[in-house]
Amino acid sequence: MLLTVARVARAHGLRGEVVLDLRTDDPAARLRAGAVLGTDPASAGPLTLQGARTSQGRWYATFEAVDDRTAAEALRGVLLVVDVEDAATSDDDSWYRHELVGLRVERVGDHALLGTVVGLEHPPAHDLLVVREPDGTCTQVPFVHQIVPVVDIAAGRVLLDPPGGLFAAEPAPER
């Protein structure tokens, strides 16, 4: 199973270094010199990590055969992935993107179908579930307990308690 370790955010400097947006809780273990990381898209890699460092809370990396800014810029947006045997987690409130994509999204109470999870985004504030509604509209849902109280991987569904107006099929509340 492939798990995302980081996303290449941008080039840094002139010698092929890149800034990483982390997606792992143990970057020191995953980002060791000599580690071979798969990529998404696969055509960008695999990449062999030459070195990694932190500065002011940001992670920076260099890769073999990426030795100038142009090559580093070509990696912008590439996901760095690792193949793991067991993705079991001890935290009941953490899920991987691959576990969520494809789950049915239902409303709490009446279990009306709101759509299907098609993605997970990681902006600075909090994660967002990307839900494709039955009409094809994609809606970003804050992945917080107040709105997403239940994620039931075994049942293949996510229960939402969305505020009025979040989904196209639901009217906004009157003021």
Backbone as JSON, one array per atom type, in Angstrom:
{
  "sequence": "MLLTVARVARAHGLRGEVVLDLRTDDPAARLRAGAVLGTDPASAGPLTLQGARTSQGRWYATFEAVDDRTAAEALRGVLLVVDVEDAATSDDDSWYRHELVGLRVERVGDHALLGTVVGLEHPPAHDLLVVREPDGTCTQVPFVHQIVPVVDIAAGRVLLDPPGGLFAAEPAPER",
  "N": [[0.84, -1.16, 0.0], [0.58, 2.21, -0.85], [1.69, 5.07, 0.79], [1.49, 8.54, 1.35], [4.25, 10.57, 1.97], [5.19, 13.18, 1.74], [4.63, 16.31, -0.03], [6.07, 17.93, -2.75], [6.62, 21.25, -2.46], [7.85, 23.59, -3.56], [10.72, 24.9, -5.37], [13.86, 25.63, -3.77], [16.28, 27.92, -3.56], [19.26, 27.67, -5.68], [20.47, 25.22, -6.19], [19.02, 22.82, -6.49], [17.52, 22.15, -4.26], [14.46, 21.46, -2.49], [11.35, 22.56, -1.03], [9.34, 20.9, 1.33], [5.99, 19.83, 1.9], [4.84, 18.27, 4.56], [3.33, 15.03, 5.08], [3.48, 13.08, 6.89], [3.78, 11.71, 10.18], [6.22, 11.13, 11.2], [8.73, 12.39, 10.12], [11.55, 12.35, 10.35], [12.26, 9.65, 10.34], [11.3, 8.79, 7.85], [12.54, 10.46, 6.0], [15.37, 9.99, 5.43], [18.8, 10.14, 4.44], [19.59, 8.52, 1.44], [17.25, 7.08, 1.26], [14.83, 5.67, -0.88], [12.27, 7.02, -2.61], [9.03, 6.6, -3.85], [7.01, 8.14, -6.42], [4.2, 10.24, -7.17], [2.98, 11.81, -9.75], [4.07, 8.7, -11.17], [5.94, 8.95, -13.18], [7.75, 10.89, -12.41], [9.68, 9.81, -10.79], [11.43, 6.91, -9.49], [12.74, 8.74, -6.6], [15.87, 9.31, -5.1], [16.76, 10.13, -1.93], [19.0, 12.58, -1.12], [19.61, 14.25, 0.96], [18.15, 15.78, 3.89], [16.74, 18.49, 5.71], [15.8, 20.7, 8.41], [14.46, 23.96, 8.92], [13.41, 26.64, 10.69], [10.95, 25.35, 11.19], [10.22, 24.29, 8.71], [10.62, 21.73, 6.23], [13.27, 20.73, 4.16], [14.64, 19.3, 1.19], [17.03, 17.41, -0.74], [17.66, 15.7, -3.78], [19.19, 12.93, -5.48], [20.48, 13.45, -8.72], [18.95, 15.7, -9.1], [19.97, 18.63, -9.52], [19.83, 21.35, -9.95], [17.97, 24.47, -10.04], [16.0, 24.4, -12.05], [15.48, 21.66, -12.44], [14.54, 21.11, -9.88], [12.23, 22.72, -9.8], [10.67, 21.34, -11.61], [9.69, 19.31, -10.09], [7.66, 20.32, -8.55], [4.66, 19.95, -6.78], [4.69, 17.18, -6.91], [3.99, 14.1, -5.34], [5.55, 12.41, -2.68], [5.99, 9.09, -2.02], [5.73, 6.07, -0.04], [5.99, 2.54, 0.12], [4.2, 0.53, 2.21], [3.77, -2.2, 4.47], [1.84, -2.59, 6.54], [-0.71, -0.53, 7.39], [-1.92, 0.01, 9.73], [-3.17, 1.94, 12.42], [-2.82, 3.42, 15.64], [-4.3, 5.48, 16.47], [-7.54, 6.43, 16.83], [-8.8, 8.49, 15.48], [-7.58, 9.09, 13.04], [-7.01, 8.92, 9.58], [-5.98, 7.58, 6.45], [-5.66, 8.98, 3.17], [-6.23, 7.13, 1.11], [-7.93, 5.4, 2.44], [-10.23, 6.83, 2.77], [-11.15, 7.8, 0.27], [-13.7, 7.09, -1.97], [-15.6, 6.33, -0.13], [-19.05, 6.34, 0.84], [-20.99, 9.26, 1.42], [-23.08, 10.24, 3.89], [-25.94, 11.81, 5.39], [-26.24, 12.58, 8.84], [-28.65, 11.04, 10.88], [-31.05, 10.81, 8.89], [-29.67, 9.41, 6.97], [-29.43, 10.16, 4.31], [-28.11, 10.16, 1.02], [-25.34, 12.11, 0.34], [-23.16, 12.22, -1.26], [-19.94, 11.15, -2.55], [-16.73, 10.48, -1.23], [-13.98, 11.94, -2.75], [-11.5, 12.91, -2.41], [-8.85, 14.25, -0.29], [-7.76, 17.11, 1.2], [-5.1, 19.21, 2.39], [-5.0, 21.98, 3.64], [-3.62, 24.86, 5.45], [-5.21, 25.35, 7.88], [-7.08, 23.18, 8.65], [-7.84, 19.77, 7.73], [-9.58, 19.0, 4.66], [-12.35, 17.27, 3.44], [-13.02, 16.17, 0.19], [-15.89, 16.07, -1.52], [-17.84, 14.5, -3.93], [-20.83, 15.41, -5.13], [-24.1, 13.97, -5.93], [-24.95, 15.32, -8.27], [-22.59, 15.93, -9.49], [-21.15, 18.09, -8.62], [-18.35, 19.27, -6.81], [-17.59, 19.47, -3.43], [-15.98, 21.02, -0.73], [-15.45, 19.87, 2.46], [-15.08, 20.78, 5.78], [-12.96, 18.82, 7.72], [-13.72, 18.18, 10.48], [-14.69, 17.2, 13.8], [-17.25, 18.17, 14.57], [-18.64, 18.46, 12.18], [-18.09, 16.15, 10.77], [-18.88, 13.61, 12.3], [-18.73, 10.8, 12.27], [-16.7, 8.33, 10.93], [-16.78, 5.51, 9.24], [-15.05, 3.08, 8.25], [-15.25, 0.31, 7.85], [-17.97, -0.03, 7.24], [-18.06, 1.43, 4.98], [-18.69, 4.16, 4.81], [-19.18, 7.68, 5.5], [-20.47, 9.76, 7.94], [-22.14, 12.82, 7.95], [-22.84, 15.97, 9.49], [-23.77, 18.47, 8.2], [-23.65, 22.09, 7.97], [-26.45, 24.11, 6.95], [-26.68, 24.82, 3.49], [-24.12, 24.11, 2.75], [-23.95, 21.97, 0.96], [-24.94, 21.64, -2.46], [-27.52, 20.66, -2.89], [-28.86, 21.28, -0.61], [-30.65, 23.82, 0.96], [-29.58, 27.09, 1.99], [-29.68, 28.3, 5.38], [-32.43, 30.35, 6.48], [-32.31, 33.82, 7.29]],
  "CA": [[0.0, 0.0, 0.0], [1.37, 3.42, -0.95], [1.32, 6.16, 1.68], [2.16, 9.79, 1.02], [5.14, 11.1, 3.0], [5.27, 14.64, 1.57], [4.4, 16.87, -1.35], [7.07, 18.94, -3.08], [5.92, 22.52, -2.53], [8.51, 24.5, -4.49], [12.18, 24.88, -5.35], [14.46, 26.53, -2.8], [17.66, 28.18, -3.95], [19.69, 27.39, -7.05], [21.18, 23.95, -6.3], [18.16, 21.65, -6.55], [16.81, 21.87, -3.01], [13.01, 21.71, -2.55], [10.59, 22.68, 0.22], [8.36, 19.82, 1.41], [4.81, 19.89, 2.75], [4.82, 16.93, 5.13], [2.1, 14.27, 5.25], [3.81, 11.99, 7.79], [4.01, 12.13, 11.56], [7.59, 10.77, 11.56], [9.57, 12.74, 8.98], [12.95, 11.98, 10.56], [12.42, 8.25, 9.95], [10.99, 8.62, 6.43], [13.37, 11.3, 5.16], [16.79, 9.71, 5.72], [19.65, 10.1, 3.25], [19.65, 7.2, 0.81], [15.91, 6.52, 1.11], [14.28, 5.74, -2.23], [10.85, 7.35, -2.48], [8.23, 6.57, -5.06], [6.39, 9.44, -6.71], [2.9, 10.32, -7.83], [2.93, 10.76, -10.76], [5.2, 7.76, -11.18], [6.92, 9.38, -14.18], [8.71, 11.81, -11.79], [10.62, 9.12, -9.91], [11.61, 7.16, -8.06], [13.75, 9.71, -6.21], [16.74, 8.91, -4.0], [16.97, 11.28, -1.06], [20.41, 12.87, -0.87], [19.67, 14.84, 2.29], [16.97, 16.54, 4.34], [17.03, 19.35, 6.85], [14.72, 21.58, 8.83], [14.81, 25.33, 9.26], [12.23, 27.41, 11.09], [9.74, 24.53, 11.1], [10.0, 23.78, 7.35], [11.52, 20.66, 5.8], [13.91, 20.92, 2.86], [15.26, 18.05, 0.75], [17.74, 17.32, -2.01], [17.59, 14.37, -4.37], [20.19, 12.61, -6.47], [20.14, 13.81, -10.1], [18.22, 16.97, -9.12], [21.07, 19.46, -9.07], [19.66, 22.78, -10.23], [16.63, 24.99, -9.77], [15.07, 23.96, -13.09], [15.08, 20.28, -12.12], [13.74, 21.17, -8.66], [10.92, 23.27, -10.15], [9.91, 20.3, -12.32], [9.1, 18.42, -9.09], [6.58, 21.01, -7.84], [3.39, 19.24, -6.74], [4.88, 15.73, -6.9], [3.83, 13.45, -4.05], [6.57, 11.42, -2.35], [5.24, 7.99, -1.41], [6.45, 4.87, 0.38], [5.18, 1.32, 0.14], [4.22, -0.04, 3.56], [3.04, -3.46, 4.63], [0.7, -2.47, 7.45], [-1.04, 0.86, 7.64], [-2.72, 0.1, 10.95], [-2.82, 3.08, 13.26], [-3.37, 3.31, 16.98], [-5.12, 6.66, 16.7], [-8.87, 6.18, 16.3], [-9.27, 9.63, 14.71], [-6.72, 9.42, 11.91], [-7.23, 8.07, 8.42], [-5.2, 7.87, 5.27], [-6.46, 9.38, 2.02], [-6.71, 5.95, 0.38], [-9.0, 4.77, 3.2], [-11.42, 7.67, 2.69], [-11.63, 7.95, -1.1], [-14.66, 6.06, -2.37], [-16.64, 6.12, 0.88], [-20.33, 7.06, 0.69], [-21.19, 10.34, 2.38], [-24.49, 10.26, 4.25], [-26.32, 12.79, 6.43], [-26.59, 12.03, 10.15], [-30.1, 10.99, 11.13], [-31.85, 10.14, 7.86], [-28.73, 8.68, 6.11], [-29.59, 10.54, 2.9], [-26.85, 10.2, 0.29], [-24.86, 13.44, -0.01], [-22.15, 12.09, -2.29], [-18.84, 10.2, -2.38], [-15.44, 11.12, -0.97], [-13.09, 11.79, -3.9], [-10.17, 13.41, -2.09], [-8.55, 14.82, 1.02], [-6.82, 18.21, 1.03], [-4.43, 19.58, 3.63], [-4.62, 23.39, 3.76], [-3.03, 25.13, 6.77], [-6.09, 25.36, 9.06], [-7.5, 21.81, 8.96], [-8.05, 18.97, 6.53], [-10.86, 19.12, 3.99], [-12.81, 16.16, 2.6], [-13.58, 16.61, -1.08], [-17.05, 15.21, -1.75], [-18.54, 14.68, -5.2], [-22.27, 15.26, -4.92], [-24.74, 13.21, -7.01], [-25.05, 16.11, -9.5], [-21.25, 16.13, -10.02], [-20.49, 19.2, -7.94], [-17.39, 18.9, -5.76], [-17.71, 20.32, -2.26], [-14.97, 20.83, 0.3], [-16.1, 19.79, 3.77], [-14.09, 20.79, 6.87], [-12.86, 17.5, 8.34], [-13.71, 18.4, 11.93], [-15.65, 16.3, 14.45], [-18.59, 18.75, 14.62], [-19.3, 18.27, 10.89], [-17.87, 14.75, 10.37], [-18.81, 12.9, 13.57], [-18.52, 9.36, 12.14], [-16.03, 7.74, 9.77], [-16.91, 4.07, 9.42], [-14.36, 2.46, 7.11], [-15.79, -1.05, 7.66], [-19.28, 0.08, 6.6], [-17.89, 2.14, 3.71], [-19.42, 5.43, 4.78], [-18.87, 8.81, 6.37], [-21.69, 10.47, 8.3], [-21.93, 14.26, 8.09], [-23.86, 16.85, 10.04], [-23.33, 19.72, 7.58], [-24.48, 23.27, 8.13], [-27.28, 24.38, 5.79], [-26.06, 25.55, 2.41], [-22.8, 23.58, 2.38], [-24.13, 21.16, -0.23], [-25.8, 22.29, -3.45], [-28.9, 20.17, -2.77], [-29.45, 21.73, 0.65], [-30.76, 25.27, 0.99], [-28.94, 27.82, 3.11], [-30.69, 28.67, 6.38], [-32.96, 31.72, 6.37], [-31.83, 34.7, 8.37]],
  "C": [[0.89, 1.23, 0.0], [0.81, 4.5, -0.02], [2.13, 7.4, 1.33], [2.96, 10.29, 2.21], [5.15, 12.62, 2.96], [4.87, 15.01, 0.16], [5.48, 17.91, -1.57], [6.32, 20.25, -3.3], [6.52, 23.44, -3.59], [10.02, 24.3, -4.41], [12.66, 25.89, -4.32], [15.93, 26.73, -3.18], [17.96, 27.73, -5.37], [20.26, 26.0, -7.26], [20.3, 22.72, -6.18], [17.42, 21.31, -5.26], [15.33, 22.23, -3.17], [12.45, 21.85, -1.13], [9.53, 21.59, 0.19], [7.19, 20.21, 2.3], [4.62, 18.46, 3.27], [3.42, 16.35, 5.23], [2.35, 13.08, 6.18], [4.04, 12.53, 9.19], [5.42, 11.79, 12.03], [8.54, 11.09, 10.42], [11.03, 12.33, 9.14], [13.21, 10.54, 10.13], [12.23, 8.06, 8.44], [11.96, 9.35, 5.51], [14.85, 11.17, 5.54], [17.56, 9.66, 4.4], [19.74, 8.67, 2.74], [18.29, 6.55, 0.62], [15.44, 6.7, -0.34], [12.77, 5.91, -2.08], [10.18, 7.24, -3.84], [7.59, 7.93, -5.26], [5.0, 9.24, -7.32], [2.83, 11.7, -8.46], [4.22, 9.95, -10.79], [6.29, 8.19, -12.15], [7.98, 10.32, -13.6], [9.79, 11.09, -10.99], [10.93, 7.74, -10.39], [12.76, 8.14, -7.8], [14.54, 9.17, -5.03], [17.09, 10.14, -3.2], [18.46, 11.43, -0.77], [20.58, 13.44, 0.53], [18.38, 15.58, 2.6], [17.37, 17.34, 5.56], [15.77, 20.12, 7.22], [15.29, 22.96, 9.13], [13.52, 26.08, 9.51], [10.93, 26.64, 10.84], [9.43, 23.98, 9.72], [11.01, 22.68, 7.05], [11.99, 20.95, 4.38], [14.6, 19.61, 2.49], [16.02, 18.25, -0.55], [17.7, 15.87, -2.46], [18.73, 14.18, -5.35], [19.63, 12.94, -7.85], [19.23, 15.04, -10.21], [19.2, 18.01, -8.59], [20.99, 20.93, -9.45], [18.2, 23.18, -10.02], [15.61, 24.5, -10.8], [14.57, 22.55, -12.8], [14.21, 20.25, -10.87], [12.34, 21.7, -8.95], [10.05, 22.24, -10.86], [9.23, 19.34, -11.35], [7.94, 19.06, -8.33], [5.27, 20.23, -7.94], [3.5, 17.72, -6.72], [4.72, 15.2, -5.48], [4.95, 12.42, -3.87], [5.89, 10.32, -1.56], [6.18, 6.85, -1.02], [5.47, 3.71, 0.37], [5.31, 0.71, 1.53], [3.37, -1.3, 3.61], [1.75, -3.26, 5.4], [0.45, -1.02, 7.77], [-1.89, 1.02, 8.89], [-2.23, 1.25, 11.81], [-3.47, 2.92, 14.61], [-4.28, 4.48, 17.31], [-6.47, 6.45, 16.03], [-9.38, 7.3, 15.4], [-8.31, 10.03, 13.6], [-6.92, 8.4, 10.8], [-6.29, 8.51, 7.32], [-6.15, 8.2, 4.12], [-7.05, 8.16, 1.32], [-7.83, 5.22, 1.12], [-10.32, 5.53, 3.02], [-12.02, 7.76, 1.29], [-12.52, 6.76, -1.47], [-15.76, 5.81, -1.35], [-17.89, 6.93, 0.54], [-20.41, 8.12, 1.76], [-22.69, 10.45, 2.62], [-24.73, 11.28, 5.34], [-26.68, 12.04, 7.71], [-28.11, 12.06, 10.3], [-30.83, 10.21, 10.07], [-30.99, 9.33, 6.88], [-28.94, 8.95, 4.62], [-28.21, 10.64, 2.25], [-26.51, 11.64, -0.09], [-23.81, 13.38, -1.11], [-21.13, 11.01, -1.97], [-17.56, 10.97, -2.14], [-14.53, 10.85, -2.17], [-11.68, 12.32, -3.6], [-10.07, 13.91, -0.67], [-7.48, 15.88, 0.79], [-6.3, 18.63, 2.39], [-4.04, 21.06, 3.66], [-4.14, 23.67, 5.2], [-3.97, 24.97, 7.98], [-6.48, 23.95, 9.51], [-7.76, 21.08, 7.66], [-9.46, 19.21, 5.98], [-11.16, 17.84, 3.22], [-13.35, 16.77, 1.32], [-14.66, 15.59, -1.43], [-17.67, 15.54, -3.1], [-20.01, 14.38, -4.95], [-22.88, 14.5, -6.09], [-24.86, 13.99, -8.33], [-23.68, 16.42, -10.12], [-20.48, 17.27, -9.39], [-19.52, 18.67, -6.88], [-17.46, 19.94, -4.65], [-16.61, 19.99, -1.27], [-15.65, 20.92, 1.66], [-15.01, 19.83, 4.85], [-14.12, 19.45, 7.61], [-12.64, 17.7, 9.84], [-14.85, 17.58, 12.54], [-17.08, 16.86, 14.46], [-19.36, 18.52, 13.31], [-19.2, 16.82, 10.43], [-17.74, 13.92, 11.65], [-18.47, 11.41, 13.45], [-17.81, 9.05, 10.82], [-16.03, 6.24, 10.03], [-16.35, 3.35, 8.2], [-14.98, 1.1, 6.81], [-17.14, -1.02, 6.93], [-19.21, 0.84, 5.27], [-18.61, 3.46, 3.65], [-18.84, 6.44, 5.77], [-20.2, 9.48, 6.67], [-21.34, 11.93, 8.54], [-23.13, 14.92, 8.75], [-23.54, 18.25, 9.51], [-24.23, 20.9, 7.91], [-25.28, 23.49, 6.85], [-26.54, 25.2, 4.75], [-24.69, 25.04, 1.99], [-22.89, 22.76, 1.1], [-25.14, 21.82, -1.16], [-27.26, 21.89, -3.3], [-29.6, 20.65, -1.5], [-29.5, 23.25, 0.69], [-30.03, 25.87, 2.19], [-30.02, 28.21, 4.1], [-31.15, 30.12, 6.17], [-32.5, 32.54, 7.54], [-32.94, 35.51, 8.94]]
}
